[in-house]
Amino acid sequence: MSNIDDLFKKPLLPNNKRKLEASINPDAIYKATRLTANGDVKTNGRATVEEEEDEDIEAGPELPPDEDDSNDEEGRFFGGGINRDTAEVLDFIEEREKEDTSVKCNSSNETCLNDTYLTFQKAEKIDSAWVRRLALNFEKKITKNSELRAKFESSPQKFMGSEADLDADIKALSILSEHPELYEEFAKLGCVASLVSLLSHENTDIAIDAIEIINELTDEDVEAEQAQWDSLVDAMLEANLINLLYENLSRFDEKVESDRAGVYHVLGVAENLASRVLIAETLAKETSIIEWLLSRIRQPEPAVSQNKQYAAEVLAILLQSSSTNRSQIVQKNGIDLILQLLSPYRKRDPLKGTEEEEYVENLFNCITCCVDAGPGKDKFMEAEGIELCLIMLRDGKMSKPRALRLLDHALGGQDGSACCEKLVEAAGLKVTFSTLIKKPDNQTTEHILGILSSMLRSLPADSAPRIRLLAKFVEKNYEKIERLISIRRDYTSKVSLADQSIKGERAKLSAAEQEEQEDEWLSRRLDAGLFTLQTVDVILAWLIAEDDGARKRIRDLLADRDESFSDVKATLKEQLGSMDANAENEDPVMKDVLNALIQHLM
């Protein structure tokens, strides 16, 4: 059964995969090779893919035949993943299939057309035989291009035709994303390693095409089973995909349109791989991608670009995926950097529906991930994060609910005591309680109650901050307590409706079927507001235990609806029971707190 705190305290991240917004036609002609005065290719030049006639070709060395691999001394394609014997077998299979699908028009024209149609259908059948032919052709294109590049290093016009062929074959791999059942076969043939090796190709356009295909094949939109996806990704990792991806980030120049797209696709692959926690940790451990992302999100731009926004999103995903990654960014002073980037939005809102709005959202996601643990809380306070959040609560619009969520995470947990004291010292009680009184939306209410509950739990007994907190609850004739009772009534009604529906369903199911439905029913009760109801009852229990005036006022308000302390106690007991059922996520301090509060409700 899921832990309630985990379900409701986790910062929300975008669910939908971003797509590159192309500013040019993706089918535009490949960039032409630019030559220096002495005929050498410039370092930043790329070979064109257009075929050109070379009138002097007969004077130069003879080009190797397309299909001949007799000079391959090592018995393997240069840069490929299959050996000569495998190639011969695939060639034999291909020839037999050609014989089987040949069109014979010995009768009428109608018969000929029907045979042609059937042949076309068979040629388009996507199966293991098809993927073997695809693999063979792909390996041959890689081999041919490698040989021509090595042989005519100083004459790009002699290998650019093979570059065009290779480019076309890379793009042809896109169809595999519609047939993930062939992923394992594709990996066994060695083509995955060959595809990954193209990330180090001299022509960055070829590398970008390969990265784009890898992004497409590993995308969450592909309807692949986990085993199929794993077989493909594992083969890529064995081929050193992670390091090659990072190396391309350093060689791409975002001032160039195609390179800018290449950076975008690298970020897309990183997002796909981060769906596995171990890979997300490996990305941060074996490369400097965390540093690169921090550098990218702070680069000044006239308007937040798609890549800057996507860098912030990928950083948030990596941080949410792994506590190890969160520790790394804390050590690299990333919290202070992100707070500096958020500072301009304390009073100013980004335009709605822009990249900047998503960028700010992801910055909040990044830092919210990091303040759950003690070291992150300490860095957050050192960087005056609490003061910044309070300014946003007073003056912000778009930033206000996000700053409130951030404070909820910073003050929560066993290490939140210092943050709670800091909020009181920074005059944060006034803005906190004023937000509570204004009848905010459900999400804001949840975070306000979380902050109040954390302060009642963490502030030392009889300390000045705690006394100031309790005074806020009793001032103005207990108006804050009346607001808490009002919230309790609203959420009690919502949860009761869900309970009635579940009760009707439970009566129709066997004991085994009921057990299978428990998680689903819990989820529905949480959606109805169970977590908020439990939090408000914990706050009421604290006030009942600590102040006689508050105790009397709460009893009277509950009695107006024929309720009593027993109803509050029942909620706390249910919360305690759910903690016992999730021993792996047990919070022993909170269990002791709940048991003590229950005693005061007798």
Backbone torsions as a table, in degrees:
resi	resn	phi	psi	omega
1	MET	NA	138.3	-175.9
2	SER	-69.8	144.1	175.7
3	ASN	-76.3	131.8	-174.9
4	ILE	-63.0	-43.4	-179.6
5	ASP	-60.4	-40.8	-179.1
6	ASP	-63.6	-38.6	-177.0
7	LEU	-68.2	-34.1	-170.7
8	PHE	-106.3	-14.1	-178.0
9	LYS	-97.5	-9.6	-177.0
10	LYS	-75.8	128.4	178.4
11	PRO	-62.6	143.7	-177.2
12	LEU	-82.8	138.0	177.6
13	LEU	-121.9	157.8	-179.7
14	PRO	-60.3	140.7	-179.3
15	ASN	-94.4	-23.9	-172.4
16	ASN	-95.1	134.7	178.2
17	LYS	-68.7	133.2	179.1
18	ARG	-77.0	150.6	176.6
19	LYS	-119.7	143.1	-179.0
20	LEU	-66.2	129.9	175.7
21	GLU	-91.5	99.3	-174.5
22	ALA	-71.9	131.6	178.0
23	SER	-97.6	-5.6	175.5
24	ILE	-133.4	165.7	177.7
25	ASN	-64.9	121.2	-178.5
26	PRO	-64.8	-17.9	178.7
27	ASP	-96.2	18.2	-179.8
28	ALA	-63.2	157.3	-177.6
29	ILE	-63.3	139.5	179.5
30	TYR	-55.6	147.5	-179.7
31	LYS	-65.5	137.2	-177.7
32	ALA	-78.3	150.1	177.3
33	THR	-73.1	132.2	176.8
34	ARG	-104.4	132.3	-176.2
35	LEU	-109.8	148.1	174.5
36	THR	-80.3	178.6	-176.5
37	ALA	-61.7	-32.4	-178.1
38	ASN	-91.2	7.2	174.3
39	GLY	93.1	-1.6	179.9
40	ASP	-83.1	150.8	175.5
41	VAL	-74.0	134.1	177.8
42	LYS	-68.0	155.7	-177.7
43	THR	-60.2	-37.2	-178.0
44	ASN	-97.6	14.4	179.7
45	GLY	-89.4	163.5	178.1
46	ARG	-132.7	148.0	179.0
47	ALA	-75.1	135.5	177.3
48	THR	-75.5	159.3	-179.5
49	VAL	-104.0	3.4	-179.4
50	GLU	-78.6	137.0	177.2
51	GLU	-72.0	134.8	176.9
52	GLU	-131.8	142.5	177.8
53	GLU	-79.9	131.3	177.7
54	ASP	-109.1	104.3	-175.5
55	GLU	-65.6	-22.8	-177.1
56	ASP	-99.6	18.9	-174.2
57	ILE	-63.8	-30.2	-177.7
58	GLU	-70.1	-21.8	-179.5
59	ALA	-80.6	-19.8	-178.4
60	GLY	-93.9	-175.5	177.9
61	PRO	-62.5	148.1	-178.1
62	GLU	-74.4	133.7	178.9
63	LEU	-67.7	143.8	177.3
64	PRO	-70.0	147.2	177.9
65	PRO	-62.1	150.6	-174.5
66	ASP	-60.4	-43.3	-170.1
67	GLU	-102.7	4.6	-173.2
68	ASP	-91.3	125.0	176.4
69	ASP	-124.3	26.8	-175.6
70	SER	-69.0	-20.3	-179.5
71	ASN	-91.2	6.7	179.8
72	ASP	-78.8	93.2	-172.6
73	GLU	-66.1	-28.8	-175.4
74	GLU	-85.2	-4.5	178.0
75	GLY	76.6	13.0	178.7
76	ARG	-136.3	151.4	175.0
77	PHE	-61.6	141.8	178.1
78	PHE	-66.6	113.2	-178.9
79	GLY	79.7	3.8	-177.1
80	GLY	-94.9	-174.1	-177.1
81	GLY	-125.2	7.4	178.2
82	ILE	-128.6	154.1	-178.2
83	ASN	-95.8	179.8	-174.3
84	ARG	-64.6	-39.8	-178.8
85	ASP	-62.3	-44.2	178.7
86	THR	-62.4	-40.4	179.5
87	ALA	-62.2	-40.5	179.9
88	GLU	-65.2	-39.2	178.9
89	VAL	-64.1	-43.5	179.6
90	LEU	-64.7	-38.0	177.1
91	ASP	-62.3	-41.5	179.9
92	PHE	-63.0	-44.7	179.2
93	ILE	-61.4	-41.9	-178.8
94	GLU	-62.5	-42.2	-179.7
95	GLU	-65.1	-40.9	-180.0
96	ARG	-64.5	-38.9	-179.5
97	GLU	-68.8	-33.2	176.4
98	LYS	-64.3	-40.2	178.9
99	GLU	-64.5	-41.4	-177.5
100	ASP	-66.8	-29.9	-174.1
101	THR	-104.2	11.8	179.9
102	SER	-66.9	145.4	-176.9
103	VAL	-91.8	127.3	179.0
104	LYS	-116.3	113.6	-177.4
105	CYS	-110.6	71.1	-178.0
106	ASN	-96.8	-7.4	-179.2
107	SER	-113.8	-125.6	-176.1
108	SER	-83.3	168.6	176.5
109	ASN	-64.6	-34.6	-179.7
110	GLU	-62.9	-42.4	178.1
111	THR	-62.5	-39.6	179.9
112	CYS	-62.4	-43.0	-179.7
113	LEU	-65.9	-40.3	178.9
114	ASN	-63.8	-43.0	178.3
115	ASP	-62.5	-39.2	180.0
116	THR	-64.5	-41.4	179.6
117	TYR	-63.8	-43.5	178.5
118	LEU	-64.0	-37.7	177.9
119	THR	-63.2	-41.5	178.9
120	PHE	-62.3	-42.5	178.6
121	GLN	-60.9	-43.1	-178.6
122	LYS	-68.4	-36.6	179.7
123	ALA	-65.4	-28.1	-177.5
124	GLU	-91.3	1.6	179.5
125	LYS	-66.7	123.9	-177.3
126	ILE	-96.9	103.4	-179.7
127	ASP	-146.1	-166.9	-177.0
128	SER	-62.6	-39.3	178.1
129	ALA	-62.7	-41.2	178.7
130	TRP	-62.0	-43.8	-177.7
131	VAL	-68.8	-29.4	176.0
132	ARG	-68.2	-40.9	176.9
133	ARG	-64.8	-41.5	178.1
134	LEU	-60.5	-42.6	-179.8
135	ALA	-63.7	-43.8	-179.0
136	LEU	-62.3	-47.5	179.7
137	ASN	-63.4	-39.2	179.5
138	PHE	-62.6	-45.6	179.3
139	GLU	-63.3	-38.9	-180.0
140	LYS	-65.0	-38.6	179.3
141	LYS	-66.0	-40.2	177.7
142	ILE	-63.2	-44.2	-179.4
143	THR	-62.0	-48.5	-177.8
144	LYS	-60.9	-46.0	-179.7
145	ASN	-63.3	-40.8	179.3
146	SER	-63.6	-43.4	-178.6
147	GLU	-65.8	-43.9	-179.4
148	LEU	-67.9	-36.8	177.7
149	ARG	-65.5	-39.2	179.3
150	ALA	-69.7	-36.4	-175.1
151	LYS	-79.8	-35.8	-176.9
152	PHE	-121.1	54.2	-175.6
153	GLU	-57.4	-36.9	-176.5
154	SER	-95.9	6.4	-179.6
155	SER	-129.8	78.8	-175.3
156	PRO	-57.7	-29.0	-177.7
157	GLN	-64.4	-16.5	-178.2
158	LYS	-89.4	-11.7	177.8
159	PHE	-122.0	-0.8	-175.8
160	MET	-71.3	-25.1	175.0
161	GLY	-64.0	-42.2	178.0
162	SER	-67.2	-27.7	177.6
163	GLU	-68.3	-38.7	177.0
164	ALA	-63.9	-43.0	178.2
165	ASP	-61.9	-42.3	179.9
166	LEU	-64.9	-41.7	178.4
167	ASP	-58.1	-44.3	-179.9
168	ALA	-64.2	-40.3	-179.3
169	ASP	-69.1	-34.6	176.4
170	ILE	-62.2	-46.6	-178.9
171	LYS	-66.6	-28.5	179.2
172	ALA	-66.2	-21.0	179.0
173	LEU	-68.2	-13.3	-178.2
174	SER	-56.9	-32.4	-176.6
175	ILE	-63.9	-20.9	178.3
176	LEU	-61.4	-29.4	-179.3
177	SER	-64.0	-19.2	176.4
178	GLU	-89.7	-5.7	-178.5
179	HIS	-136.3	64.7	-177.6
180	PRO	-62.5	-15.6	177.4
181	GLU	-65.5	-13.2	179.2
182	LEU	-97.1	1.1	-178.3
183	TYR	-58.1	-45.4	-176.9
184	GLU	-64.1	-42.4	178.6
185	GLU	-63.9	-42.6	179.4
186	PHE	-60.5	-41.1	179.5
187	ALA	-68.7	-39.9	-179.2
188	LYS	-63.8	-31.4	-178.9
189	LEU	-73.8	-7.7	178.2
190	GLY	88.4	1.9	-175.7
191	CYS	-74.2	-24.8	178.7
192	VAL	-63.4	-44.2	177.6
193	ALA	-62.7	-38.6	179.2
194	SER	-65.1	-41.7	178.9
195	LEU	-62.9	-45.2	179.7
196	VAL	-63.8	-36.0	-179.5
197	SER	-62.1	-24.5	179.9
198	LEU	-70.3	-10.9	175.9
199	LEU	-66.9	-18.7	177.0
200	SER	-102.6	14.4	-179.7
201	HIS	-62.7	145.2	-178.4
202	GLU	-61.0	-34.4	178.3
203	ASN	-86.4	112.0	-176.4
204	THR	-65.4	-22.6	176.3
205	ASP	-64.3	-38.4	175.5
206	ILE	-65.0	-43.3	178.6
207	ALA	-61.0	-41.7	-179.5
208	ILE	-64.3	-41.7	177.3
209	ASP	-60.2	-42.0	179.9
210	ALA	-64.9	-41.6	178.9
211	ILE	-64.0	-40.4	179.8
212	GLU	-62.9	-40.6	178.5
213	ILE	-66.8	-41.1	177.6
214	ILE	-61.4	-40.9	177.3
215	ASN	-60.3	-43.2	-178.6
216	GLU	-68.6	-41.5	-177.7
217	LEU	-68.8	-29.3	-177.1
218	THR	-100.1	3.3	-177.0
219	ASP	-62.8	146.9	180.0
220	GLU	-65.8	-19.1	179.4
221	ASP	-74.0	-17.5	177.5
222	VAL	-69.5	129.8	-176.8
223	GLU	-84.4	61.7	-179.4
224	ALA	-98.5	143.7	171.8
225	GLU	-71.0	158.6	-175.8
226	GLN	-59.5	-39.6	-179.7
227	ALA	-64.6	-37.6	179.2
228	GLN	-67.3	-46.0	178.9
229	TRP	-62.1	-42.3	-179.1
230	ASP	-63.5	-40.1	-178.3
231	SER	-63.2	-39.4	179.2
232	LEU	-69.8	-48.7	-176.5
233	VAL	-67.3	-39.6	178.8
234	ASP	-61.0	-40.3	177.3
235	ALA	-64.7	-37.1	177.4
236	MET	-66.5	-41.9	179.6
237	LEU	-64.7	-38.9	177.7
238	GLU	-63.6	-26.1	179.7
239	ALA	-89.1	13.4	175.1
240	ASN	72.2	37.4	-178.4
241	LEU	-59.6	-44.0	-172.8
242	ILE	-59.6	-48.6	-178.4
243	ASN	-68.6	-36.5	178.9
244	LEU	-66.8	-36.4	176.2
245	LEU	-61.2	-47.6	-177.8
246	TYR	-65.6	-38.3	178.8
247	GLU	-61.1	-34.0	179.2
248	ASN	-70.5	-30.7	176.0
249	LEU	-59.0	-36.4	-177.9
250	SER	-78.5	-22.1	-178.4
251	ARG	-98.7	-11.3	177.3
252	PHE	-79.5	140.3	177.5
253	ASP	-111.0	109.6	-174.2
254	GLU	-70.2	-5.6	173.4
255	LYS	-72.8	-19.4	177.7
256	VAL	-95.3	131.1	-174.3
257	GLU	-56.0	-47.5	-177.5
258	SER	-66.3	-37.8	177.6
259	ASP	-66.8	-36.2	176.9
260	ARG	-61.5	-41.1	175.4
261	ALA	-64.7	-35.7	178.5
262	GLY	-62.6	-42.0	176.9
263	VAL	-61.6	-42.6	179.1
264	TYR	-58.9	-44.1	-178.5
265	HIS	-69.9	-33.3	174.9
266	VAL	-61.8	-44.3	178.0
267	LEU	-63.0	-35.7	177.6
268	GLY	-64.0	-41.8	177.6
269	VAL	-64.4	-42.2	178.9
270	ALA	-60.2	-40.7	177.4
271	GLU	-63.2	-43.2	179.6
272	ASN	-62.5	-45.4	-177.1
273	LEU	-67.5	-30.3	-176.5
274	ALA	-69.1	-5.4	176.1
275	SER	-66.7	-18.6	172.1
276	ARG	-104.8	121.7	-173.7
277	VAL	-56.1	-43.0	-177.5
278	LEU	-61.7	-39.1	179.5
279	ILE	-70.6	-37.9	177.8
280	ALA	-60.0	-40.1	178.5
281	GLU	-70.5	-37.5	178.4
282	THR	-64.8	-39.7	177.0
283	LEU	-55.4	-45.2	-177.8
284	ALA	-77.2	-27.7	-176.3
285	LYS	-83.0	-42.8	-173.2
286	GLU	-90.7	-11.1	178.2
287	THR	-131.7	175.5	176.6
288	SER	-103.2	37.7	-175.1
289	ILE	-67.0	-30.7	177.2
290	ILE	-62.7	-45.3	177.9
291	GLU	-63.0	-40.8	-179.7
292	TRP	-63.3	-43.5	-179.7
293	LEU	-64.7	-41.6	177.2
294	LEU	-62.1	-39.5	178.3
295	SER	-67.0	-38.7	-176.1
296	ARG	-70.4	-38.4	-175.8
297	ILE	-73.3	-15.6	178.9
298	ARG	-102.8	3.8	176.9
299	GLN	-66.6	127.3	-179.4
300	PRO	-69.0	136.8	178.4
301	GLU	-142.0	146.3	177.9
302	PRO	-55.9	-40.4	173.7
303	ALA	-140.5	144.5	-177.3
304	VAL	-60.3	120.8	-178.0
305	SER	-83.3	169.0	179.5
306	GLN	-63.8	-39.2	-179.0
307	ASN	-69.9	-36.4	177.8
308	LYS	-64.9	-42.9	177.7
309	GLN	-64.5	-42.9	-177.5
310	TYR	-67.2	-34.4	176.4
311	ALA	-61.4	-41.3	177.5
312	ALA	-65.1	-37.7	179.5
313	GLU	-67.1	-44.9	179.8
314	VAL	-65.5	-38.1	176.7
315	LEU	-61.0	-43.7	178.4
316	ALA	-61.8	-39.7	179.8
317	ILE	-65.8	-44.3	179.2
318	LEU	-63.0	-37.9	-179.0
319	LEU	-71.9	-39.6	179.1
320	GLN	-69.4	-27.9	-175.6
321	SER	-72.6	-26.8	-169.1
322	SER	-149.7	130.7	174.8
323	SER	-67.1	-29.5	176.6
324	THR	-62.3	-42.4	178.2
325	ASN	-65.9	-37.0	178.4
326	ARG	-65.6	-39.6	177.3
327	SER	-63.0	-37.2	-179.1
328	GLN	-64.4	-43.3	-177.9
329	ILE	-72.0	-30.6	175.1
330	VAL	-64.3	-43.2	179.0
331	GLN	-65.4	-28.2	-178.7
332	LYS	-89.8	15.0	178.6
333	ASN	61.2	31.1	-178.4
334	GLY	-69.6	-28.5	-178.9
335	ILE	-64.7	-43.9	178.8
336	ASP	-62.7	-41.2	-179.7
337	LEU	-62.9	-45.0	-178.2
338	ILE	-67.1	-38.1	176.6
339	LEU	-62.4	-37.3	176.7
340	GLN	-63.3	-38.6	179.2
341	LEU	-69.8	-29.4	179.3
342	LEU	-82.3	-21.7	-174.6
343	SER	-53.7	-42.1	-179.9
344	PRO	-61.2	-16.6	-176.4
345	TYR	-98.2	13.8	179.5
346	ARG	-68.3	-27.8	177.3
347	LYS	-127.9	-14.2	-177.3
348	ARG	-109.2	136.6	178.3
349	ASP	-101.6	141.4	172.2
350	PRO	-70.6	157.8	178.7
351	LEU	-65.3	139.3	-179.1
352	LYS	-67.5	142.1	176.8
353	GLY	76.3	13.2	-179.1
354	THR	-105.0	168.4	174.9
355	GLU	-61.4	-32.5	-178.2
356	GLU	-64.8	-38.1	179.3
357	GLU	-63.6	-44.6	177.2
358	GLU	-66.5	-35.1	177.9
359	TYR	-60.5	-47.8	179.7
360	VAL	-63.6	-42.1	178.1
361	GLU	-57.3	-43.7	-178.7
362	ASN	-71.7	-30.9	174.3
363	LEU	-63.1	-42.7	176.4
364	PHE	-63.4	-40.1	177.6
365	ASN	-61.0	-41.0	-180.0
366	CYS	-59.4	-51.0	-173.4
367	ILE	-75.6	-30.3	178.6
368	THR	-65.7	-35.1	176.0
369	CYS	-60.9	-32.4	-168.0
370	CYS	-88.8	-16.9	-173.8
371	VAL	-95.3	7.3	177.8
372	ASP	-74.3	-31.1	-178.6
373	ALA	-96.6	159.4	-176.3
374	GLY	-53.9	-52.2	-179.3
375	PRO	-58.7	-36.2	177.9
376	GLY	-67.4	-38.9	177.0
377	LYS	-62.6	-41.6	-179.3
378	ASP	-62.8	-46.6	179.2
379	LYS	-64.1	-35.6	179.7
380	PHE	-63.3	-42.9	178.6
381	MET	-69.4	-41.9	179.6
382	GLU	-59.5	-35.2	-178.7
383	ALA	-86.7	10.6	179.0
384	GLU	60.0	39.6	179.4
385	GLY	-68.6	-35.6	-179.9
386	ILE	-65.6	-41.9	178.6
387	GLU	-62.4	-40.9	179.1
388	LEU	-63.8	-41.6	179.8
389	CYS	-64.4	-38.0	179.1
390	LEU	-65.7	-37.4	175.1
391	ILE	-61.7	-42.6	179.0
392	MET	-64.5	-35.7	178.5
393	LEU	-65.5	-35.1	-178.5
394	ARG	-80.8	-42.0	-168.7
395	ASP	-116.0	-15.1	-174.4
396	GLY	-82.6	165.3	174.6
397	LYS	-120.2	-73.8	177.4
398	MET	-64.3	-34.9	-176.2
399	SER	-79.3	-17.3	-172.9
400	LYS	-61.0	-55.7	-179.2
401	PRO	-64.6	-29.1	179.9
402	ARG	-74.6	-36.7	175.2
403	ALA	-66.3	-36.4	178.6
404	LEU	-64.7	-43.4	177.1
405	ARG	-62.3	-40.5	179.1
406	LEU	-61.7	-43.6	177.4
407	LEU	-63.7	-39.1	178.7
408	ASP	-57.4	-43.7	179.0
409	HIS	-71.0	-39.2	-176.8
410	ALA	-67.7	-36.8	-177.4
411	LEU	-84.9	-15.8	-175.2
412	GLY	-80.1	168.7	176.0
413	GLY	84.5	174.9	-176.7
414	GLN	-71.4	-18.9	-178.1
415	ASP	-101.3	15.8	-173.6
416	GLY	-90.0	2.1	-174.8
417	SER	-58.9	-46.0	-177.5
418	ALA	-63.8	-39.0	178.7
419	CYS	-66.6	-37.4	178.0
420	CYS	-62.9	-44.9	178.6
421	GLU	-64.0	-38.2	-179.6
422	LYS	-64.5	-38.7	179.8
423	LEU	-63.8	-40.7	178.6
424	VAL	-66.3	-43.8	179.6
425	GLU	-62.9	-31.9	-178.2
426	ALA	-87.1	17.1	178.5
427	ALA	60.7	41.4	-178.3
428	GLY	-88.8	-10.5	-177.7
429	LEU	-66.7	-38.7	-176.8
430	LYS	-61.4	-49.9	-177.9
431	VAL	-69.9	-31.2	178.8
432	THR	-65.9	-49.2	-178.1
433	PHE	-72.4	-31.8	177.5
434	SER	-65.9	-33.5	176.2
435	THR	-67.1	-37.5	178.5
436	LEU	-64.2	-42.6	-175.9
437	ILE	-68.8	-27.1	-174.7
438	LYS	-76.3	8.6	179.5
439	LYS	54.5	66.4	-177.9
440	PRO	-73.5	178.1	177.6
441	ASP	-71.3	174.6	-173.7
442	ASN	-60.7	-43.3	-177.7
443	GLN	-66.3	-42.4	177.8
444	THR	-63.6	-42.2	177.8
445	THR	-58.6	-44.0	180.0
446	GLU	-58.8	-44.1	-177.9
447	HIS	-73.0	-37.0	176.3
448	ILE	-61.2	-46.5	178.5
449	LEU	-63.5	-36.4	177.2
450	GLY	-62.4	-40.4	178.5
451	ILE	-65.0	-46.3	-179.7
452	LEU	-64.0	-41.3	178.9
453	SER	-63.5	-41.0	179.6
454	SER	-64.1	-40.1	179.7
455	MET	-67.5	-40.9	177.8
456	LEU	-64.8	-31.0	179.4
457	ARG	-78.2	-37.7	-167.0
458	SER	-102.4	-26.9	-178.5
459	LEU	-69.2	131.7	-177.4
460	PRO	-59.9	145.3	179.1
461	ALA	-61.6	139.4	177.5
462	ASP	63.8	8.9	176.9
463	SER	-78.4	158.8	-179.4
464	ALA	-59.8	-43.4	178.5
465	PRO	-60.7	-37.8	-179.2
466	ARG	-69.7	-40.2	178.7
467	ILE	-62.1	-40.4	178.3
468	ARG	-64.7	-37.4	178.9
469	LEU	-64.9	-48.6	-179.0
470	LEU	-63.6	-35.0	179.0
471	ALA	-62.4	-34.3	178.7
472	LYS	-64.3	-33.6	-179.5
473	PHE	-71.3	-32.0	-173.5
474	VAL	-96.7	-12.5	-178.1
475	GLU	-68.0	161.5	178.8
476	LYS	52.7	47.4	174.4
477	ASN	56.9	42.9	172.8
478	TYR	63.1	33.6	-177.8
479	GLU	-64.4	-31.2	178.3
480	LYS	-68.4	-36.3	178.1
481	ILE	-67.9	-38.7	176.3
482	GLU	-60.8	-37.9	177.8
483	ARG	-66.1	-39.7	178.2
484	LEU	-62.8	-41.4	178.6
485	ILE	-65.1	-38.0	177.6
486	SER	-62.5	-43.0	177.1
487	ILE	-62.5	-40.6	-179.1
488	ARG	-62.2	-41.6	-179.6
489	ARG	-64.1	-42.7	-179.7
490	ASP	-60.2	-47.1	-175.0
491	TYR	-78.9	-26.8	173.6
492	THR	-63.1	-41.1	178.8
493	SER	-64.0	-42.8	-178.5
494	LYS	-66.0	-44.5	-179.0
495	VAL	-68.4	-34.7	179.4
496	SER	-63.7	-39.9	177.9
497	LEU	-62.3	-42.4	177.8
498	ALA	-64.6	-40.4	-179.9
499	ASP	-63.9	-38.7	179.4
500	GLN	-64.8	-41.3	178.2
501	SER	-64.0	-43.4	179.7
502	ILE	-65.6	-36.9	179.7
503	LYS	-61.6	-40.3	178.1
504	GLY	-65.3	-39.0	178.1
505	GLU	-69.2	-38.3	-177.6
506	ARG	-62.7	-35.7	-177.0
507	ALA	-66.0	-21.6	-177.0
508	LYS	-94.1	-2.2	-173.8
509	LEU	-113.8	153.6	174.2
510	SER	-75.9	171.2	-179.3
511	ALA	-61.2	-41.1	179.6
512	ALA	-65.6	-40.8	179.8
513	GLU	-68.0	-35.8	177.4
514	GLN	-63.3	-40.7	179.3
515	GLU	-63.0	-37.6	178.7
516	GLU	-66.6	-28.6	-176.2
517	GLN	-89.9	-5.2	-172.9
518	GLU	-57.6	-45.9	-178.9
519	ASP	-64.3	-39.8	178.1
520	GLU	-63.5	-42.4	179.4
521	TRP	-66.6	-39.7	177.2
522	LEU	-61.8	-41.4	179.3
523	SER	-60.9	-41.0	178.8
524	ARG	-66.8	-37.7	178.3
525	ARG	-68.2	-37.8	177.0
526	LEU	-65.7	-40.7	176.7
527	ASP	-61.8	-32.2	179.9
528	ALA	-75.2	-17.0	176.9
529	GLY	119.7	20.1	-178.8
530	LEU	-58.6	-42.8	-177.6
531	PHE	-62.2	-43.1	179.6
532	THR	-65.6	-39.5	177.3
533	LEU	-61.3	-43.7	179.1
534	GLN	-64.3	-39.5	-179.1
535	THR	-66.5	-44.7	-179.2
536	VAL	-65.9	-33.3	177.7
537	ASP	-71.5	-31.9	174.4
538	VAL	-64.3	-42.1	178.7
539	ILE	-63.5	-45.6	178.8
540	LEU	-61.1	-39.2	179.4
541	ALA	-64.0	-39.5	176.2
542	TRP	-60.9	-45.8	-177.9
543	LEU	-66.5	-38.3	177.1
544	ILE	-61.5	-38.7	-176.8
545	ALA	-75.5	-27.1	-169.1
546	GLU	-107.1	-18.2	-175.4
547	ASP	-139.4	123.0	-177.7
548	ASP	-65.7	-37.9	179.0
549	GLY	-65.2	-42.3	177.5
550	ALA	-65.0	-36.8	179.5
551	ARG	-61.0	-45.2	-179.5
552	LYS	-66.3	-42.5	-177.6
553	ARG	-65.4	-40.6	179.0
554	ILE	-65.5	-40.0	178.8
555	ARG	-62.0	-42.6	-178.7
556	ASP	-66.4	-42.7	-179.4
557	LEU	-65.8	-38.3	177.2
558	LEU	-66.2	-37.3	-178.2
559	ALA	-64.8	-24.7	178.6
560	ASP	-59.4	-25.8	178.7
561	ARG	-115.7	26.5	180.0
562	ASP	56.5	38.4	176.3
563	GLU	-113.5	167.1	-179.0
564	SER	-150.3	-176.7	177.7
565	PHE	-60.8	-24.5	-179.8
566	SER	-62.1	-33.2	178.9
567	ASP	-68.4	-39.8	176.6
568	VAL	-65.2	-42.8	-179.6
569	LYS	-62.2	-38.2	-179.7
570	ALA	-62.9	-39.1	178.2
571	THR	-64.1	-43.7	-180.0
572	LEU	-65.6	-36.8	178.5
573	LYS	-66.2	-39.1	177.4
574	GLU	-63.5	-41.0	178.2
575	GLN	-63.7	-40.3	178.2
576	LEU	-64.1	-39.1	178.8
577	GLY	-65.5	-38.0	178.2
578	SER	-67.1	-31.3	176.9
579	MET	-69.6	-37.7	178.1
580	ASP	-65.8	-33.5	-179.2
581	ALA	-74.8	-15.4	178.9
582	ASN	-119.4	68.3	-174.9
583	ALA	-61.9	-29.7	-177.4
584	GLU	-68.7	-23.1	179.0
585	ASN	-110.6	26.4	-173.7
586	GLU	-68.2	136.1	174.7
587	ASP	-111.9	96.7	-174.0
588	PRO	-62.0	-32.7	179.7
589	VAL	-66.5	-45.6	-179.5
590	MET	-65.2	-35.2	177.3
591	LYS	-62.5	-42.7	178.3
592	ASP	-63.7	-40.0	179.0
593	VAL	-61.6	-46.9	-178.8
594	LEU	-63.1	-42.2	178.9
595	ASN	-62.2	-40.2	179.2
596	ALA	-67.3	-41.3	-179.8
597	LEU	-65.8	-38.2	178.8
598	ILE	-60.5	-36.7	179.1
599	GLN	-63.0	-33.7	-179.6
600	HIS	-77.7	-9.0	-179.9
601	LEU	-97.9	5.3	-179.0
602	MET	-69.5	NA	NA
